[in-house]
Amino acid sequence: MRVLMTGGGTGGHVNPALAIANTIQQNDPEAVIAYVGTKKGIENKLVPKAGYPLYYVEVQGLRRSISPANLKAAYLAATSPLKARKIIDEFKPDLVVGTGGYVCWPVVKAASDMGIPTALHESNAIAGVAVKMLQKHVDRIYLNFEKTGESLNCDPSKLMKVGNPILGGFNAMTREEARAKLGIPDRYKYILLSYAGSMGAEKVNDAVLCVMRDFTAKHPEVYHIHATGAIERELCGSQFREMGLDKYENIELVEYIYDMPLKMAAADLTINRAGAMTVSELAVTGKSAIFIPSPNVAENHQYKNAKVLADADAAALFEERELTDGAKPLVEEVARLLSPEGEKIAAARRANIRQFAVEDSNKLIYNDLMKLVAEKKRK
């Protein structure tokens, strides 16, 4: 079987696609899988690392404000399916699967027009623009949240709630095994993992730098790993050095965490955004987490994701507006959780967040994809 995956821009789109691709490969070692993305997205780092060939289609999203760039976006939306069709003609897929981002539009639309089985996965509570544009063209739309279907206007029989596909390795090893594999010395009692998405977020980075300065630097028993994101790497790195944080052995600053399952397994506490994939990964691994949701997303869906968990005492939640002037509330919460007194609170949250995990998402998606391909062949 030949499968073409597409989805791009951020790790929240790319990682689900890779999880599905890996699941197909595991169940069918003879499967030939390729990926279609853009030249600017995080897929350029993640897809080759995963071992899949990468094709490109030029496409961009519309800006909310009036801008000349929207003229180019409209032009690319109209012409990119023709370019995607050339890739499809060359690769000859039996199945095309998209996981969000504007690059899905031309690839999935072209495949649908050519009679190839197509499917989409939407991880967020509110369907994205690409999914809404494609909803009447695809054979199946996999949902993480049941209520996502309310934001769609298509045949309900196309919709299937499956949760989020998770990359292999999450929950595959214990905290102790992960620490040993990472070579983290026993003198570190706690591991704090923080990150703000594949591209990064200035306000999250600023808040985490405050945590490093006011907490981690003063607690040599804590090992702190923070990923700045690609766009914020230089600015955050400069501030990191100006604050003298580079001299501390227990603080590590990186651009992106490529071995997230391993580092998440080792972590005692995480600080992160509240995208659907991040929430799913933390639920599966059962981690004590602090969410700082992005306010710059459709219908504030990250806040809604985090609020559900916070209300269930499964995580802590801080909005960006609460973290000005030294991010004192965040620093205090980290100090509370990474202490002997806070271990009972962290343990309760770990147990509570596990209640939100969907363990068999990958299997559900794979079985249904094979069903779609078989049905199409019979027709």
Backbone hydrogen bonds in HBPLUS format (Angstrom, degrees):
<---DONOR---> <-ACCEPTOR-->    atom                        ^
c    i                          cat <-CA-CA->   ^        H-A-AA   ^      H-
h    n   atom  resd res      DA  || num        DHA   H-A  angle D-A-AA Bond
n    s   type  num  typ     dist DA aas  dist angle  dist       angle   num
A0032-VAL N   A0001-MET O   2.86 MM  31  6.31 159.6  1.90 157.3 164.2     1
A0094-ASP N   A0002-ARG O   2.66 MM  92  5.25 163.1  1.69 140.1 144.9     2
A0003-VAL N   A0032-VAL O   2.85 MM  29  6.27 158.9  1.89 156.2 163.0     3
A0034-ALA N   A0003-VAL O   3.06 MM  31  6.56 155.1  2.12 160.2 168.0     4
A0004-LEU N   A0095-LEU O   2.95 MM  91  6.35 165.4  1.97 159.1 163.1     5
A0097-VAL N   A0004-LEU O   2.97 MM  93  6.43 156.4  2.03 154.7 162.0     6
A0005-MET N   A0034-ALA O   2.89 MM  29  6.21 172.9  1.89 156.1 156.3     7
A0036-VAL N   A0005-MET O   2.83 MM  31  6.29 145.7  1.95 151.0 162.2     8
A0006-THR N   A0097-VAL O   2.89 MM  91  6.26 137.3  2.07 158.3 161.8     9
A0099-THR N   A0006-THR O   2.93 MM  93  6.50 140.2  2.09 146.2 158.8    10
A0008-GLY N   A0100-GLY O   3.20 MM  92  6.78 137.6  2.39 144.2 154.3    11
A0013-HIS N   A0010-THR O   3.06 MM   3  5.57 153.6  2.13 111.0 118.5    12
A0014-VAL N   A0010-THR O   3.07 MM   4  6.36 162.7  2.10 149.9 155.4    13
A0015-ASN N   A0011-GLY O   2.89 MM   4  5.45 161.9  1.93 138.8 144.8    14
A0018-LEU N   A0014-VAL O   2.96 MM   4  6.29 156.9  2.01 156.5 163.7    15
A0019-ALA N   A0015-ASN O   2.88 MM   4  6.06 149.7  1.97 145.9 154.8    16
A0020-ILE N   A0016-PRO O   2.96 MM   4  6.25 156.4  2.01 148.3 153.4    17
A0021-ALA N   A0017-ALA O   2.87 MM   4  6.10 163.3  1.90 149.5 154.8    18
A0022-ASN N   A0018-LEU O   2.82 MM   4  5.93 163.0  1.85 148.3 152.7    19
A0023-THR N   A0019-ALA O   3.05 MM   4  6.19 151.7  2.13 140.3 148.0    20
A0024-ILE N   A0020-ILE O   2.97 MM   4  6.26 157.8  2.02 152.9 158.5    21
A0025-GLN N   A0021-ALA O   2.97 MM   4  6.23 161.9  2.01 150.5 155.6    22
A0026-GLN N   A0022-ASN O   2.86 MM   4  6.07 151.5  1.94 146.2 154.0    23
A0027-ASN N   A0023-THR O   3.08 MM   4  6.27 153.4  2.15 145.7 151.9    24
A0028-ASP N   A0024-ILE O   2.76 MM   4  5.82 139.4  1.93 147.4 159.9    25
A0031-ALA N   A0028-ASP O   2.85 MM   3  5.46 167.3  1.86 125.8 129.9    26
A0035-TYR N   A0053-PRO O   2.94 MM  18  6.15 150.4  2.03 156.3 166.0    27
A0055-TYR N   A0035-TYR O   2.71 MM  20  6.07 168.5  1.72 162.0 165.3    28
A0037-GLY N   A0055-TYR O   2.96 MM  18  6.31 165.5  1.98 153.3 152.7    29
A0057-VAL N   A0037-GLY O   3.04 MM  20  6.30 148.6  2.14 161.3 170.8    30
A0044-ASN N   A0041-GLY O   3.21 MM   3  6.15 169.6  2.22 122.4 124.5    31
A0045-LYS N   A0042-ILE O   2.98 MM   3  5.61 156.9  2.04 117.5 124.1    32
A0046-LEU N   A0042-ILE O   3.11 MM   4  6.38 168.8  2.13 154.4 157.6    33
A0047-VAL N   A0043-GLU O   2.94 MM   4  5.27 157.4  1.99 130.9 138.4    34
A0050-ALA N   A0046-LEU O   3.01 MM   4  6.22 135.7  2.21 140.1 151.8    35
A0050-ALA N   A0047-VAL O   2.98 MM   3  5.05 127.1  2.27  98.6 112.9    36
A0052-TYR N   A0047-VAL O   3.35 MM   5  5.83 168.3  2.36 144.9 142.7    37
A0051-GLY N   A0048-PRO O   2.99 MM   3  4.95 144.9  2.12  96.4 107.4    38
A0070-ASN N   A0067-SER O   3.01 MM   3  5.63 157.1  2.07 114.5 120.9    39
A0071-LEU N   A0068-PRO O   3.03 MM   3  5.54 145.4  2.15 110.6 119.6    40
A0073-ALA N   A0069-ALA O   3.00 MM   4  6.29 156.2  2.06 146.0 153.4    41
A0074-ALA N   A0070-ASN O   2.89 MM   4  6.04 157.0  1.95 143.7 148.8    42
A0075-TYR N   A0071-LEU O   3.02 MM   4  6.24 155.4  2.08 142.9 149.9    43
A0076-LEU N   A0072-LYS O   2.86 MM   4  6.10 163.9  1.88 155.2 159.0    44
A0077-ALA N   A0073-ALA O   2.91 MM   4  6.08 151.6  2.00 144.4 152.7    45
A0078-ALA N   A0074-ALA O   3.14 MM   4  6.35 143.6  2.28 140.4 148.9    46
A0078-ALA N   A0075-TYR O   3.18 MM   3  5.25 125.5  2.49  95.1 108.5    47
A0079-THR N   A0075-TYR O   2.97 MM   4  6.22 151.5  2.06 149.3 157.6    48
A0080-SER N   A0076-LEU O   2.74 MM   4  5.28 155.3  1.80 145.5 150.1    49
A0082-LEU N   A0079-THR O   3.09 MM   3  5.71 137.6  2.27 115.7 125.9    50
A0083-LYS N   A0080-SER O   3.06 MM   3  5.06 117.3  2.47  97.2 112.5    51
A0084-ALA N   A0080-SER O   2.83 MM   4  6.11 156.0  1.89 155.1 162.9    52
A0085-ARG N   A0081-PRO O   2.87 MM   4  5.99 143.5  2.00 136.9 146.5    53
A0086-LYS N   A0083-LYS O   3.19 MM   3  5.32 128.8  2.47  96.1 108.4    54
A0087-ILE N   A0084-ALA O   3.06 MM   3  5.18 119.0  2.45  97.6 112.4    55
A0088-ILE N   A0084-ALA O   2.97 MM   4  6.33 159.3  2.01 152.7 158.8    56
A0089-ASP N   A0085-ARG O   2.81 MM   4  6.03 156.4  1.86 148.6 155.0    57
A0090-GLU N   A0086-LYS O   3.06 MM   4  6.23 147.7  2.17 138.5 146.7    58
A0091-PHE N   A0087-ILE O   2.83 MM   4  6.06 165.7  1.85 156.8 160.5    59
A0092-LYS N   A0088-ILE O   2.75 MM   4  5.42 157.8  1.79 146.3 152.7    60
A0096-VAL N   A0117-PRO O   3.02 MM  21  6.40 156.0  2.08 157.4 165.1    61
A0119-ALA N   A0096-VAL O   3.05 MM  23  6.57 144.6  2.18 153.3 162.2    62
A0098-GLY N   A0119-ALA O   2.88 MM  21  6.35 160.6  1.92 153.8 158.8    63
A0121-HIS N   A0098-GLY O   2.88 MM  23  6.42 135.6  2.07 146.6 160.6    64
A0104-CYS N   A0101-GLY O   3.04 MM   3  5.89 160.7  2.08 123.8 129.2    65
A0105-TRP N   A0102-TYR O   3.13 MM   3  5.70 138.6  2.31 112.6 121.2    66
A0108-VAL N   A0104-CYS O   2.89 MM   4  5.72 165.4  1.91 159.0 163.8    67
A0109-LYS N   A0105-TRP O   3.00 MM   4  5.78 155.3  2.06 146.2 154.2    68
A0110-ALA N   A0106-PRO O   3.05 MM   4  5.93 159.6  2.09 136.4 142.3    69
A0111-ALA N   A0107-VAL O   3.07 MM   4  6.24 160.8  2.11 145.4 151.0    70
A0112-SER N   A0108-VAL O   2.92 MM   4  6.06 158.4  1.97 147.4 153.2    71
A0113-ASP N   A0109-LYS O   3.00 MM   4  6.24 161.6  2.03 151.2 155.8    72
A0114-MET N   A0110-ALA O   3.08 MM   4  6.28 133.1  2.30 139.1 151.6    73
A0114-MET N   A0111-ALA O   3.10 MM   3  5.04 130.0  2.36  92.8 106.6    74
A0116-ILE N   A0111-ALA O   3.00 MM   5  5.27 163.1  2.03 157.0 151.5    75
A0115-GLY N   A0112-SER O   3.02 MM   3  5.19 163.4  2.05 109.6 113.5    76
A0139-ASP N   A0118-THR O   3.05 MM  21  5.44 145.6  2.17 125.4 135.2    77
A0120-LEU N   A0140-ARG O   2.97 MM  20  6.40 148.4  2.07 143.2 153.0    78
A0142-TYR N   A0120-LEU O   2.74 MM  22  6.07 170.7  1.75 159.7 157.9    79
A0122-GLU N   A0142-TYR O   2.87 MM  20  6.18 167.0  1.88 165.8 166.8    80
A0144-ASN N   A0122-GLU O   3.18 MM  22  6.49 134.5  2.40 169.8 165.2    81
A0132-LYS N   A0128-GLY O   3.02 MM   4  6.28 159.2  2.06 152.7 159.0    82
A0133-MET N   A0129-VAL O   2.88 MM   4  6.14 153.7  1.95 152.8 160.5    83
A0134-LEU N   A0130-ALA O   3.03 MM   4  6.20 140.0  2.20 141.8 152.3    84
A0135-GLN N   A0131-VAL O   2.91 MM   4  5.72 118.1  2.31 144.7 158.2    85
A0137-HIS N   A0134-LEU O   2.84 MM   3  5.27 157.0  1.90 119.6 127.5    86
A0138-VAL N   A0134-LEU O   3.26 MM   4  6.35 139.7  2.43 166.1 177.4    87
A0141-ILE N   A0158-LYS O   2.91 MM  17  5.87 163.1  1.94 144.0 142.5    88
A0160-MET N   A0141-ILE O   3.07 MM  19  6.35 145.3  2.20 157.8 156.3    89
A0143-LEU N   A0160-MET O   2.82 MM  17  5.92 159.8  1.86 143.4 146.0    90
A0162-VAL N   A0143-LEU O   2.81 MM  19  5.85 161.5  1.84 159.3 163.5    91
A0163-GLY N   A0143-LEU O   3.20 MM  20  6.28 148.8  2.30 141.2 139.2    92
A0148-THR N   A0145-PHE O   3.16 MM   3  5.50 156.9  2.22 107.9 114.9    93
A0149-GLY N   A0146-GLU O   3.31 MM   3  6.26 159.3  2.35 122.9 125.6    94
A0150-GLU N   A0147-LYS O   2.92 MM   3  5.45 153.7  1.98 113.7 121.5    95
A0151-SER N   A0148-THR O   2.95 MM   3  5.59 154.7  2.01 117.8 124.9    96
A0152-LEU N   A0149-GLY O   3.13 MM   3  5.18 161.0  2.17 105.9 110.0    97
A0158-LYS N   A0155-ASP O   2.92 MM   3  5.75 167.5  1.93 128.0 132.2    98
A0159-LEU N   A0156-PRO O   3.05 MM   3  5.46 154.1  2.12 111.3 118.7    99
A0172-ALA N   A0169-GLY O   3.09 MM   3  4.90 154.4  2.16 124.0 118.3   100
A0178-ALA N   A0174-THR O   2.96 MM   4  6.18 161.0  2.00 151.5 156.6   101
A0179-ARG N   A0175-ARG O   2.95 MM   4  6.16 162.3  1.98 151.2 156.1   102
A0180-ALA N   A0176-GLU O   3.03 MM   4  6.22 158.1  2.08 146.0 151.8   103
A0181-LYS N   A0177-GLU O   2.98 MM   4  6.20 157.2  2.03 146.8 153.1   104
A0182-LEU N   A0178-ALA O   2.94 MM   4  6.16 150.2  2.03 149.7 157.6   105
A0183-GLY N   A0179-ARG O   2.99 MM   4  6.10 116.7  2.40 134.4 150.3   106
A0184-ILE N   A0179-ARG O   3.08 MM   5  5.42 161.5  2.12 154.6 155.0   107
A0183-GLY N   A0180-ALA O   3.10 MM   3  4.98 142.4  2.24  94.1 105.4   108
A0188-TYR N   A0185-PRO O   3.30 MM   3  6.18 171.1  2.30 120.5 123.2   109
A0189-LYS N   A0221-GLU O   2.70 MM  32  5.29 123.2  2.02 130.4 146.9   110
A0190-TYR N   A0221-GLU O   3.17 MM  31  6.50 166.5  2.18 152.0 155.4   111
A0223-TYR N   A0190-TYR O   2.89 MM  33  6.31 164.0  1.92 155.6 158.9   112
A0268-ASP N   A0191-ILE O   2.82 MM  77  5.32 172.1  1.83 145.3 148.1   113
A0269-LEU N   A0191-ILE O   3.37 MM  78  6.76 146.0  2.49 159.6 160.8   114
A0192-LEU N   A0223-TYR O   2.83 MM  31  6.12 161.9  1.86 153.1 159.3   115
A0225-ILE N   A0192-LEU O   2.91 MM  33  6.32 161.6  1.94 168.2 173.3   116
A0193-LEU N   A0269-LEU O   2.95 MM  76  6.31 168.8  1.96 161.3 164.2   117
A0271-ILE N   A0193-LEU O   2.88 MM  78  6.41 142.7  2.02 144.5 153.6   118
A0194-SER N   A0225-ILE O   2.89 MM  31  6.28 162.6  1.92 163.5 167.7   119
A0227-ALA N   A0194-SER O   2.97 MM  33  6.48 151.4  2.06 145.3 152.8   120
A0195-TYR N   A0271-ILE O   3.01 MM  76  6.45 152.0  2.09 159.4 167.3   121
A0230-ALA N   A0198-SER O   3.02 MM  32  6.44 163.0  2.05 142.8 140.3   122
A0231-ILE N   A0199-MET O   2.95 MM  32  5.31 133.0  2.18 126.5 139.3   123
A0205-ASN N   A0201-ALA O   2.93 MM   4  6.16 168.2  1.94 161.1 165.0   124
A0206-ASP N   A0202-GLU O   2.84 MM   4  6.06 157.7  1.89 150.1 156.5   125
A0207-ALA N   A0203-LYS O   3.04 MM   4  6.18 157.2  2.10 139.2 145.0   126
A0208-VAL N   A0204-VAL O   2.88 MM   4  6.13 159.8  1.92 155.2 160.9   127
A0209-LEU N   A0205-ASN O   2.89 MM   4  6.10 153.6  1.96 149.8 156.9   128
A0210-CYS N   A0206-ASP O   3.19 MM   4  6.49 145.1  2.32 139.8 148.5   129
A0211-VAL N   A0207-ALA O   3.08 MM   4  6.50 147.3  2.19 141.3 150.5   130
A0211-VAL N   A0208-VAL O   3.03 MM   3  4.87 113.6  2.49  90.3 106.5   131
A0212-MET N   A0208-VAL O   2.85 MM   4  6.21 157.9  1.90 152.5 158.3   132
A0213-ARG N   A0209-LEU O   2.92 MM   4  6.13 161.2  1.95 146.7 151.5   133
A0214-ASP N   A0210-CYS O   2.81 MM   4  5.85 170.2  1.82 153.5 156.7   134
A0215-PHE N   A0211-VAL O   2.77 MM   4  5.28 139.2  1.94 139.8 147.0   135
A0216-THR N   A0211-VAL O   3.02 MM   5  6.39 151.3  2.11 140.9 148.6   136
A0217-ALA N   A0212-MET O   2.82 MM   5  5.72 157.0  1.87 157.4 159.4   137
A0218-LYS N   A0215-PHE O   2.94 MM   3  5.35 140.6  2.10 110.5 122.4   138
A0219-HIS N   A0216-THR O   3.00 MM   3  5.06 161.7  2.04 107.7 113.6   139
A0222-VAL N   A0219-HIS O   3.00 MM   3  5.74 165.3  2.02 126.5 128.8   140
A0224-HIS N   A0250-ASN O   2.80 MM  26  6.10 170.4  1.81 159.6 160.5   141
A0252-GLU N   A0224-HIS O   2.78 MM  28  6.14 161.1  1.82 167.5 171.9   142
A0226-HIS N   A0252-GLU O   2.90 MM  26  6.33 161.0  1.94 165.2 171.4   143
A0254-VAL N   A0226-HIS O   2.87 MM  28  6.19 166.9  1.89 161.1 163.9   144
A0228-THR N   A0254-VAL O   2.85 MM  26  6.33 155.6  1.91 158.8 161.1   145
A0229-GLY N   A0255-GLU O   2.87 MM  26  5.05 150.2  1.96 137.3 145.0   146
A0233-ARG N   A0230-ALA O   3.45 MM   3  5.34 162.5  2.48 100.5 105.5   147
A0236-CYS N   A0232-GLU O   2.95 MM   4  5.88 169.2  1.96 162.1 165.6   148
A0237-GLY N   A0233-ARG O   2.87 MM   4  5.82 153.7  1.94 143.2 151.8   149
A0238-SER N   A0234-GLU O   2.94 MM   4  6.07 152.6  2.02 146.0 152.7   150
A0239-GLN N   A0235-LEU O   3.07 MM   4  6.35 161.7  2.10 150.9 155.2   151
A0240-PHE N   A0236-CYS O   2.83 MM   4  5.96 154.4  1.89 148.9 156.8   152
A0241-ARG N   A0237-GLY O   3.10 MM   4  6.33 154.1  2.16 144.1 149.2   153
A0242-GLU N   A0238-SER O   2.96 MM   4  6.18 159.0  2.01 148.2 154.7   154
A0243-MET N   A0239-GLN O   2.96 MM   4  6.12 144.4  2.09 146.3 154.4   155
A0245-LEU N   A0240-PHE O   3.07 MM   5  5.56 148.4  2.18 176.3 166.5   156
A0244-GLY N   A0241-ARG O   2.92 MM   3  4.99 155.6  1.98 104.7 112.1   157
A0248-TYR N   A0245-LEU O   3.28 MM   3  5.77 169.4  2.29 114.6 117.8   158
A0251-ILE N   A0248-TYR O   3.40 MM   3  5.71 160.3  2.44 113.5 113.3   159
A0262-LEU N   A0259-ASP O   3.04 MM   3  5.55 122.6  2.39 112.8 126.1   160
A0263-LYS N   A0259-ASP O   3.09 MM   4  6.40 166.3  2.11 157.8 161.8   161
A0264-MET N   A0260-MET O   2.76 MM   4  5.70 161.3  1.79 157.8 163.0   162
A0265-ALA N   A0261-PRO O   3.08 MM   4  6.05 148.5  2.18 132.9 141.1   163
A0266-ALA N   A0262-LEU O   3.17 MM   4  6.47 144.3  2.31 140.9 150.1   164
A0267-ALA N   A0263-LYS O   3.12 MM   4  6.23 129.7  2.39 138.5 150.8   165
A0267-ALA N   A0264-MET O   3.24 MM   3  5.11 136.6  2.44  93.9 105.5   166
A0270-THR N   A0288-SER O   3.04 MM  18  6.53 146.6  2.16 147.4 157.8   167
A0290-ILE N   A0270-THR O   2.77 MM  20  6.09 142.8  1.91 147.1 159.6   168
A0272-ASN N   A0290-ILE O   3.04 MM  18  6.46 158.4  2.08 166.1 172.1   169
A0292-ILE N   A0272-ASN O   2.81 MM  20  5.96 154.5  1.88 149.7 155.6   170
A0279-VAL N   A0275-GLY O   3.00 MM   4  6.28 164.8  2.03 160.5 165.0   171
A0280-SER N   A0276-ALA O   2.96 MM   4  6.16 157.6  2.01 146.1 152.3   172
A0281-GLU N   A0277-MET O   2.91 MM   4  6.14 160.9  1.95 153.8 158.5   173
A0282-LEU N   A0278-THR O   2.99 MM   4  6.18 162.1  2.02 152.9 157.5   174
A0283-ALA N   A0279-VAL O   2.94 MM   4  6.11 149.6  2.04 145.2 154.0   175
A0284-VAL N   A0280-SER O   2.99 MM   4  6.19 162.8  2.02 151.2 155.0   176
A0285-THR N   A0281-GLU O   3.06 MM   4  6.21 156.1  2.12 144.4 150.9   177
A0286-GLY N   A0282-LEU O   2.79 MM   4  5.67 120.7  2.14 133.9 148.6   178
A0287-LYS N   A0282-LEU O   3.20 MM   5  5.41 153.9  2.27 141.4 148.7   179
A0316-ALA N   A0289-ALA O   3.02 MM  27  6.40 167.3  2.03 152.7 156.3   180
A0291-PHE N   A0316-ALA O   2.84 MM  25  6.09 174.7  1.84 149.6 148.9   181
A0318-PHE N   A0291-PHE O   2.94 MM  27  6.26 163.9  1.96 171.6 176.7   182
A0300-ASN N   A0297-VAL O   3.18 MM   3  5.40 154.3  2.25 133.0 126.5   183
A0301-HIS N   A0298-ALA O   3.18 MM   3  6.28 150.4  2.27 134.6 135.7   184
A0304-LYS N   A0300-ASN O   3.32 MM   4  6.68 158.5  2.37 148.0 154.1   185
A0305-ASN N   A0301-HIS O   2.92 MM   4  6.17 153.1  1.99 145.3 152.1   186
A0306-ALA N   A0302-GLN O   2.98 MM   4  6.25 169.3  1.99 155.1 156.6   187
A0307-LYS N   A0303-TYR O   2.76 MM   4  5.91 154.2  1.83 152.1 160.2   188
A0308-VAL N   A0304-LYS O   3.25 MM   4  6.35 155.6  2.31 145.0 148.8   189
A0310-ALA N   A0306-ALA O   2.82 MM   4  6.09 162.3  1.85 155.5 161.4   190
A0311-ASP N   A0307-LYS O   2.85 MM   4  5.90 161.8  1.89 150.0 154.2   191
A0312-ALA N   A0309-LEU O   3.08 MM   3  5.09 132.4  2.32  95.5 108.8   192
A0314-ALA N   A0309-LEU O   2.83 MM   5  4.97 164.4  1.85 152.1 150.5   193
A0313-ASP N   A0310-ALA O   3.02 MM   3  5.00 157.2  2.07 110.0 112.0   194
A0322-GLU N   A0319-GLU O   2.91 MM   3  5.51 156.8  1.97 118.3 125.9   195
A0323-LEU N   A0320-GLU O   2.93 MM   3  5.39 164.2  1.95 118.4 123.7   196
A0327-ALA N   A0324-THR O   3.30 MM   3  5.26 144.5  2.44 100.2 110.2   197
A0330-LEU N   A0327-ALA O   3.09 MM   3  5.50 120.4  2.46 109.6 123.5   198
A0331-VAL N   A0327-ALA O   3.04 MM   4  6.32 165.7  2.06 159.7 164.3   199
A0332-GLU N   A0328-LYS O   2.94 MM   4  6.08 163.3  1.97 156.9 161.0   200
A0333-GLU N   A0329-PRO O   3.01 MM   4  6.20 150.1  2.10 140.3 148.2   201
A0334-VAL N   A0330-LEU O   2.96 MM   4  6.21 163.2  1.99 157.1 161.0   202
A0335-ALA N   A0331-VAL O   2.97 MM   4  6.16 165.0  2.00 149.5 154.0   203
A0336-ARG N   A0332-GLU O   2.94 MM   4  6.09 147.2  2.05 140.0 149.1   204
A0337-LEU N   A0333-GLU O   2.98 MM   4  6.18 163.5  2.01 152.0 155.3   205
A0338-LEU N   A0334-VAL O   2.92 MM   4  6.00 159.0  1.96 155.7 161.3   206
A0342-GLY N   A0339-SER O   2.99 MM   3  5.19 131.1  2.24 102.7 116.1   207
A0343-GLU N   A0340-PRO O   3.41 MM   3  5.42 161.4  2.45 101.1 106.4   208
A0346-ALA N   A0342-GLY O   3.00 MM   4  6.28 165.5  2.02 157.4 161.2   209
A0347-ALA N   A0343-GLU O   2.92 MM   4  6.03 154.9  1.98 142.2 149.2   210
A0348-ALA N   A0344-LYS O   3.04 MM   4  6.22 156.1  2.09 143.6 149.3   211
A0349-ARG N   A0345-ILE O   3.03 MM   4  6.32 157.4  2.08 150.0 156.3   212
A0350-ARG N   A0346-ALA O   2.92 MM   4  6.17 152.4  2.00 147.5 155.3   213
A0351-ALA N   A0347-ALA O   3.12 MM   4  6.39 157.3  2.18 146.4 151.4   214
A0352-ASN N   A0348-ALA O   2.95 MM   4  6.19 155.4  2.01 146.6 154.0   215
A0353-ILE N   A0349-ARG O   2.87 MM   4  6.00 161.3  1.91 154.6 158.0   216
A0355-GLN N   A0352-ASN O   3.13 MM   3  5.55 148.0  2.24 106.6 115.5   217
A0356-PHE N   A0353-ILE O   3.07 MM   3  5.63 164.2  2.09 115.4 120.4   218
A0357-ALA N   A0354-ARG O   3.11 MM   3  5.35 168.2  2.12 114.1 116.3   219
A0364-LEU N   A0360-ASP O   3.03 MM   4  6.27 161.4  2.07 156.4 161.9   220
A0365-ILE N   A0361-SER O   3.01 MM   4  6.24 165.4  2.03 159.3 162.3   221
A0366-TYR N   A0362-ASN O   2.98 MM   4  6.17 168.5  2.00 151.3 154.8   222
A0367-ASN N   A0363-LYS O   2.97 MM   4  6.09 173.4  1.98 155.1 157.0   223
A0368-ASP N   A0364-LEU O   3.14 MM   4  6.27 157.1  2.19 143.7 149.9   224
A0369-LEU N   A0365-ILE O   2.88 MM   4  6.09 156.2  1.94 155.0 162.0   225
A0370-MET N   A0366-TYR O   3.05 MM   4  6.31 161.0  2.09 154.8 159.0   226
A0371-LYS N   A0367-ASN O   3.13 MM   4  6.35 143.3  2.27 135.4 145.5   227
A0372-LEU N   A0368-ASP O   2.90 MM   4  6.23 152.7  1.98 149.9 156.6   228
A0373-VAL N   A0369-LEU O   3.03 MM   4  6.34 162.7  2.06 153.7 157.2   229
A0374-ALA N   A0370-MET O   3.02 MM   4  6.18 160.3  2.06 143.2 148.8   230
A0375-GLU N   A0371-LYS O   2.90 MM   4  6.10 159.6  1.94 150.6 156.2   231
A0376-LYS N   A0372-LEU O   3.00 MM   4  6.17 156.7  2.05 148.9 155.0   232
A0377-LYS N   A0373-VAL O   3.07 MM   4  6.27 152.4  2.15 146.6 153.7   233
A0378-ARG N   A0374-ALA O   3.10 MM   4  6.37 150.0  2.19 145.1 152.7   234
A0379-LYS N   A0375-GLU O   3.23 MM   4  6.51 139.5  2.41 139.8 149.8   235
